[in-house]
């Protein structure tokens, strides 16, 4: 059974930094796109960043220049380094990955809370 497990959320002051991690486990042949989404209270889930298997990255305009997505293929892990955090970055952050196991799965993590507040 393939699953994604996130870690690294927490409370940080405005202007601070956090790094989120998301590790895929189970019988995995390969992982194509890995990405991060977020959902603030009362709002729809929105795209944050993604990285392809050849490390091409795409970012939402709201996080460009502040967030960096990376991956470690040997560890089946994707990271999101968040810097210059703002209160409006407060949300539950979800990891997403297209995983090739016995078939292709579009997987989601359980979510990790990020709160930016003084």
C-alpha positions as CSV (number, residue, x, y, z in Angstrom):
1,X,0.0,0.0,0.0
2,X,1.4,3.3,-1.1
3,X,1.1,6.3,1.2
4,X,2.4,9.9,1.6
5,X,3.4,11.2,5.0
6,X,4.0,14.9,5.6
7,X,6.0,16.6,8.3
8,X,7.5,19.9,9.2
9,X,4.5,22.2,9.8
10,X,4.1,24.5,12.8
11,X,3.9,28.0,14.1
12,X,6.3,30.6,12.7
13,X,6.5,34.4,12.9
14,X,6.0,36.6,9.9
15,X,9.3,36.7,7.9
16,X,10.3,33.3,9.2
17,X,11.0,30.0,7.4
18,X,9.8,26.5,7.5
19,X,10.6,23.3,5.6
20,X,7.9,20.8,4.8
21,X,8.7,17.2,3.9
22,X,6.6,14.5,2.3
23,X,7.8,10.9,2.0
24,X,6.2,8.3,-0.1
25,X,6.4,4.7,1.1
26,X,5.3,1.3,-0.2
27,X,6.0,-0.6,-3.4
28,X,7.0,2.2,-5.7
29,X,8.5,1.9,-9.1
30,X,8.6,5.6,-9.9
31,X,7.1,8.9,-9.0
32,X,6.2,11.4,-11.7
33,X,5.0,14.8,-10.6
34,X,5.2,15.7,-6.9
35,X,3.6,18.9,-5.6
36,X,2.2,20.9,-2.8
37,X,-1.2,22.5,-2.4
38,X,-2.7,24.4,0.5
39,X,-6.1,25.2,1.9
40,X,-6.8,28.1,4.2
41,X,-9.9,28.2,6.4
42,X,-13.0,29.0,4.4
43,X,-11.2,28.8,1.1
44,X,-10.7,26.2,-1.7
45,X,-7.5,24.1,-1.9
46,X,-5.0,25.9,-4.2
47,X,-1.9,25.0,-6.0
48,X,1.4,26.0,-4.5
49,X,4.3,24.3,-6.4
50,X,5.2,21.2,-8.3
51,X,8.3,19.4,-9.5
52,X,8.5,16.9,-12.3
53,X,10.7,13.8,-12.4
54,X,13.4,15.7,-14.2
55,X,13.2,18.5,-11.6
56,X,11.4,21.1,-13.6
57,X,9.5,23.3,-11.2
58,X,6.4,25.5,-11.3
59,X,5.2,27.9,-8.7
60,X,2.0,29.8,-7.9
61,X,2.6,33.5,-8.4
62,X,1.8,34.1,-4.7
63,X,4.9,32.1,-3.6
64,X,7.4,32.8,-6.4
65,X,10.7,33.9,-5.0
66,X,9.8,32.9,-1.5
67,X,9.2,29.1,-1.7
68,X,11.4,26.4,-3.2
69,X,10.4,22.9,-4.0
70,X,12.9,20.1,-4.4
71,X,12.9,16.3,-4.4
72,X,15.2,13.4,-3.4
73,X,14.3,10.6,-5.8
74,X,16.4,8.1,-3.8
75,X,14.2,8.8,-0.8
76,X,10.9,9.3,-2.7
77,X,10.6,12.6,-0.8
78,X,9.6,16.0,-1.8
79,X,10.4,19.2,0.2
80,X,9.0,22.7,0.3
81,X,11.3,25.3,1.8
82,X,9.2,28.3,2.7
83,X,10.9,31.7,3.4
84,X,9.7,35.2,4.1
85,X,6.4,33.7,5.4
86,X,3.3,35.9,5.6
87,X,0.2,35.6,7.6
88,X,-1.7,34.8,4.4
89,X,0.5,31.7,3.9
90,X,-1.4,30.2,6.9
91,X,-3.1,27.0,5.7
92,X,-3.1,23.3,5.8
93,X,-0.5,22.1,3.3
94,X,-1.0,18.9,1.4
95,X,1.5,16.9,-0.6
96,X,0.4,15.3,-3.9
97,X,2.2,12.7,-6.0
98,X,1.5,10.6,-9.1
99,X,3.0,7.3,-8.0
100,X,3.6,4.3,-10.2
101,X,3.1,1.1,-8.2
102,X,1.0,-1.8,-9.4
103,X,-0.7,0.9,-11.3
104,X,-0.7,4.7,-11.3
105,X,-2.1,6.4,-8.2
106,X,-2.8,10.1,-7.6
107,X,-1.9,10.3,-4.0
108,X,-2.5,12.9,-1.3
109,X,-1.0,13.3,2.1
110,X,-2.9,13.9,5.3
111,X,-2.0,17.6,5.5
112,X,0.2,19.6,7.8
113,X,-0.8,22.9,9.5
114,X,1.3,26.0,8.9
115,X,0.5,29.0,10.9
116,X,2.2,32.3,10.4
117,X,1.5,34.7,13.3
118,X,3.2,37.0,15.7
